[in-house]
Amino acid sequence: MDKDFHRSSNSLDSDSKSSSLNSKHGNDTIVANESSFTYLSGENMQDIKNDVSYICPYSGPVVGTLTITNYRLHFRSNPPASDKDPIVIVDCPLGAVSRVEKVGGASSR
């Protein structure tokens, strides 16, 4: 019997770097861009808003940039004033959003 006959076909044992999705469709799922994160295949930027506040339930409000795509909302805080403060990143799929609330600011009327 050949010693390679019982060799595992586990994908973790192989040198392949592609996912099963990529193998099925023959394309990459991550696309590089000029913003602070990478777009998924088929994802397109819809809008970017600067000076947006994310109200963190643990550390309070954080100011940053909100990028809206056809798949998700991506918030990235501005660089912190000190090295002690972390950069806040919130990446939320649109399917998980039930509502968006405007807090304070100018009236839209």
Secondary structure as UniProt FT lines:
FT   TURN            3..6
FT   HELIX           11..13
FT   HELIX           20..25
FT   STRAND          30..31
FT   STRAND          39..40
FT   TURN            41..42
FT   STRAND          45..56
FT   TURN            57..59
FT   STRAND          60..69
FT   STRAND          72..77
FT   TURN            83..84
FT   STRAND          89..93
FT   HELIX           94..96
//
